[in-house]
């Protein structure tokens, strides 16, 4: 009788352990997959149009952080021209490795420091072409706007810098307020 009782006990524990070690019965399971990137998103040397507004906000954040850090070393005093030019060069030439793309509600978004927090269960694709694209865009903004104008906007505050780089007439977020999502895209057959 004892061997039968022992066998029953072992089998009962093994059968019950599946429920105790795995997900509780009826509990929803969660999974996340990496975003499916188009050939343009994977291979183009340029930032895809749909991600340029997010990229601009990431660049504005990094420029703001670097300039504020440099000013902090001087007690919040204004930087000399040669100093802010060096900081802007360093800002654009950084690694950009903490940025990548994820899919949120079926839409691809750039994610990283300075961008809105995304849902906790998502897979971000970083590295690859993203750092080079961000660096290239950053250098383009500095060349187009000029170091003095960018530094002046920084001195007026983060909103002024984002307005200058991202929300101006020709900015990638033109016509939208800071933090506003991208407008829905028209389907090609509707054009």
C-alpha positions as CSV (number, residue, x, y, z in Angstrom):
1,X,0.0,0.0,0.0
2,X,2.8,2.4,0.8
3,X,4.4,2.1,-2.7
4,X,1.0,2.8,-4.3
5,X,0.4,5.8,-2.0
6,X,3.9,7.2,-2.7
7,X,3.4,6.8,-6.5
8,X,0.1,8.5,-6.3
9,X,1.6,11.3,-4.2
10,X,4.5,11.8,-6.7
11,X,2.1,11.7,-9.7
12,X,-0.2,14.2,-8.0
13,X,2.7,16.6,-7.3
14,X,4.0,16.3,-10.8
15,X,0.6,16.9,-12.3
16,X,0.0,19.9,-10.0
17,X,3.4,21.4,-10.6
18,X,2.6,22.2,-14.2
19,X,-0.1,24.6,-13.0
20,X,2.0,26.0,-10.1
21,X,5.2,26.5,-12.1
22,X,3.7,27.7,-15.4
23,X,1.0,30.3,-15.9
24,X,-2.0,30.0,-13.6
25,X,-4.9,28.3,-15.3
26,X,-6.8,30.9,-17.4
27,X,-4.2,33.6,-17.0
28,X,-3.5,35.5,-20.2
29,X,-0.1,35.0,-21.7
30,X,1.9,37.9,-23.0
31,X,4.2,38.0,-25.9
32,X,6.0,40.6,-28.0
33,X,7.7,40.4,-31.4
34,X,10.1,42.7,-33.1
35,X,8.6,45.1,-35.6
36,X,8.6,44.0,-39.2
37,X,10.7,46.6,-41.1
38,X,10.2,47.5,-44.7
39,X,13.2,47.5,-47.1
40,X,13.4,51.3,-46.7
41,X,13.5,51.0,-42.9
42,X,16.2,48.3,-43.1
43,X,18.4,49.5,-45.9
44,X,18.0,53.2,-46.6
45,X,20.8,55.5,-45.3
46,X,18.1,58.1,-44.6
47,X,15.6,58.3,-41.8
48,X,12.2,57.1,-43.0
49,X,9.7,59.9,-43.4
50,X,7.3,58.3,-40.8
51,X,10.0,58.4,-38.1
52,X,11.5,61.8,-38.7
53,X,9.4,63.7,-36.2
54,X,10.4,61.2,-33.4
55,X,14.0,61.4,-34.6
56,X,13.9,65.2,-34.4
57,X,12.6,65.1,-30.8
58,X,15.4,62.7,-29.9
59,X,18.0,65.0,-31.4
60,X,16.5,68.1,-29.7
61,X,16.6,66.2,-26.4
62,X,20.3,65.2,-26.8
63,X,21.4,68.7,-27.9
64,X,19.5,70.2,-24.9
65,X,21.1,67.6,-22.5
66,X,24.6,68.2,-23.8
67,X,24.3,72.1,-23.8
68,X,22.8,72.1,-20.3
69,X,25.6,69.8,-19.0
70,X,28.2,72.1,-20.5
71,X,26.6,75.2,-19.0
72,X,26.3,73.5,-15.7
73,X,30.0,73.2,-15.5
74,X,30.2,77.0,-15.8
75,X,27.4,77.7,-13.2
76,X,24.7,78.1,-15.8
77,X,26.5,80.9,-17.6
78,X,26.3,81.2,-21.3
79,X,28.9,79.3,-23.3
80,X,31.3,81.0,-25.6
81,X,30.8,80.4,-29.3
82,X,33.7,78.0,-29.6
83,X,32.4,76.0,-26.7
84,X,28.8,75.6,-27.9
85,X,30.1,74.8,-31.4
86,X,32.2,72.0,-29.9
87,X,29.2,70.7,-27.8
88,X,26.9,70.6,-30.8
89,X,29.5,68.7,-32.8
90,X,29.9,66.2,-29.9
91,X,26.1,66.0,-29.6
92,X,25.7,65.0,-33.2
93,X,28.8,62.7,-33.3
94,X,27.7,60.6,-30.3
95,X,27.0,56.9,-30.6
96,X,23.1,57.1,-30.6
97,X,23.0,53.4,-29.6
98,X,20.2,53.8,-27.1
99,X,17.7,54.6,-29.8
100,X,15.8,52.1,-31.9
101,X,12.4,51.3,-33.5
102,X,9.5,49.4,-31.9
103,X,5.9,48.8,-33.0
104,X,3.1,50.3,-30.9
105,X,-0.5,49.6,-31.9
106,X,0.6,48.6,-35.3
107,X,2.6,51.8,-35.9
108,X,6.4,51.9,-35.9
109,X,7.9,54.5,-33.5
110,X,11.4,55.6,-32.6
111,X,12.1,54.9,-28.9
112,X,14.9,56.1,-26.6
113,X,15.9,58.8,-24.2
114,X,13.8,62.0,-24.5
115,X,10.9,60.3,-26.3
116,X,7.6,59.4,-24.8
117,X,7.6,56.1,-22.8
118,X,6.2,53.2,-24.7
119,X,4.2,50.2,-23.4
120,X,6.2,48.0,-21.1
121,X,6.0,44.9,-23.2
122,X,7.5,45.7,-26.6
123,X,10.6,44.7,-28.6
124,X,12.9,47.5,-29.8
125,X,15.2,47.0,-32.7
126,X,18.3,49.2,-32.1
127,X,21.7,49.5,-33.7
128,X,21.9,48.9,-37.4
129,X,21.2,52.0,-39.5
130,X,19.4,54.0,-36.7
131,X,22.5,55.6,-35.0
132,X,24.0,56.7,-38.3
133,X,20.6,58.1,-39.4
134,X,20.2,60.1,-36.2
135,X,23.8,61.5,-36.4
136,X,23.3,62.5,-40.1
137,X,20.0,64.2,-39.3
138,X,21.6,66.0,-36.3
139,X,24.5,67.3,-38.4
140,X,21.9,68.4,-41.0
141,X,20.0,70.5,-38.5
142,X,23.1,72.1,-37.2
143,X,24.2,72.9,-40.8
144,X,20.8,74.2,-41.8
145,X,19.9,76.2,-38.7
146,X,23.4,77.2,-37.6
147,X,25.1,76.8,-34.3
148,X,24.2,80.3,-33.0
149,X,20.5,80.0,-33.8
150,X,20.4,76.5,-32.1
151,X,22.2,77.8,-29.1
152,X,19.9,80.8,-28.8
153,X,16.8,78.5,-28.9
154,X,18.4,76.4,-26.2
155,X,18.9,79.5,-24.0
156,X,15.1,80.2,-24.4
157,X,14.3,76.7,-23.2
158,X,13.7,73.1,-24.5
159,X,10.3,74.0,-26.0
160,X,12.0,76.7,-28.1
161,X,14.6,74.3,-29.4
162,X,12.0,71.7,-30.3
163,X,10.0,74.4,-32.0
164,X,13.0,75.5,-34.0
165,X,14.2,72.1,-35.1
166,X,11.0,70.1,-35.3
167,X,7.9,72.2,-35.5
168,X,8.9,75.1,-37.7
169,X,7.4,75.5,-41.2
170,X,9.8,73.0,-42.8
171,X,10.3,70.8,-39.7
172,X,9.4,67.1,-39.7
173,X,6.6,67.8,-37.2
174,X,5.3,70.9,-39.0
175,X,1.7,71.6,-38.2
176,X,1.6,69.6,-35.0
177,X,2.1,70.7,-31.4
178,X,5.0,69.1,-29.3
179,X,3.9,65.6,-28.1
180,X,1.1,65.3,-30.6
181,X,1.0,62.0,-32.5
182,X,1.6,61.8,-36.2
183,X,-1.5,62.3,-38.3
184,X,-3.0,59.2,-40.0
185,X,-1.3,58.5,-43.2
186,X,-3.3,58.4,-46.5
187,X,-3.4,55.1,-48.3
188,X,-1.6,55.2,-51.7
189,X,-4.7,54.4,-53.6
190,X,-6.4,57.4,-52.0
191,X,-3.9,59.9,-53.4
